[in-house]
Every structure is written in structure tokens, then in C-alpha cells.
Amino acid sequence: MANGEILGRIDELIAEEHQLRSRSVGTGLSADDQAQLTKVEQELDQCWDLLRQRRARTEFHENPDEASVRSVGEVEGYRQ
């Protein structure tokens, strides 16, 4: 996946996240919507991570196509 494609997917996920969050105003989210929001947030983190990997590889004259999507557990584990 090229950087432009990743950025396009990020834009789609952000739009979906905003839509879900706007539904929650005043009433909260249903269990299904909360699960979907969590999924969207995790995929966004994976996309940002992949984009950072690709940019770092490019900066250091390596092949950005060798970057790969990391598991949710690995990406989410950065914060701990």
C-alpha cells in the first residue's frame, strides 16, 4: 500500500470516527457503536504506524514497500 493509499484510508477512518462520536453526544454509544469505534481507533493507529514505518524507510534509503502492518497488540503496546 502506497503512502497516498494509507493517507486515504486514514481520512476514511477519521470521517467514520467523527460520525460515531457525533452520535454519542447526549446519549452515548450503543455497545455495537462502541465496539466499532474501538475497531476504527485501532485501525487508525495501525495505519499511522505503517505510514511512519514507510517514511522512516524512505528517509534511510530503504524500500518502503518492505514495511508491514503490525498487530493491534504491538501497535497499542507502544504506550505501555
N, C-alpha and C positions, 0 to 999 in steps of 0.2 A: 504494500500500500504506500503510495507516494505521499509526501508531506501535504499536498493540496487536498488529497482524499481524506487524510486524517483530520485536517482542519475543517473540511466539510462535515465530517461525522461529528466533530466536536460542536459545530454550530447546530446541528440537528439535535444533539443531546441536550445542549443548553436550552434550546427552544422547548423541548419536552419537559425539562426540569422546571422552567418558568411556568409552563402550563400547569404542571402538577402543584407547584407551590401556590399558584393563584387560586386553585380550587380549595386549598386548605384555609384560606382567610376566613376567619369567623367560625368555621365548622370543623376544622381539622381534616385529616385524610382518612379515607376508609382503609382497611387493612390491605386491600389489593393495591390501592394507590400508594400506600406507604412502601409496600414491597417493590412496586415499580420504581418509585423514587430512589430507593436504595440501589436497585439494579442500575439505574441511569447514572447515579453518582459513582458507582464502582467502574462502570464502563468509561465514564469521563476520565477518571483517574488513570485507567489503563491507556486511553488514547493520549493523554498528556505525557505519560511515561514513555510511550512509544515514540512520540514526537521528539522528546528530549534525547532519547537514545539515538534517533536518526540524525538530529542536529549535531550531537557530540561526535558521532562517527564521521560526519561530513567535515567538521572542524579539524579533526585529526587525520584527515585524508584516508579514511577507511570507507568501505562500502556501506552506505546507509541501508541498503536492502538486506543486510545481514542482521539488522535489529529485529527483535521479535516481541510479540505481545507477551507480557509476563502475567502470571496468575494473579487473581484478585488478592489472594493471601500475601503474595510477595509485595505487590504494589501498596496495599493497605498497611503492610507491616513496616513501611518506611518510617511511619510516625512514632513507632514504639521504641 
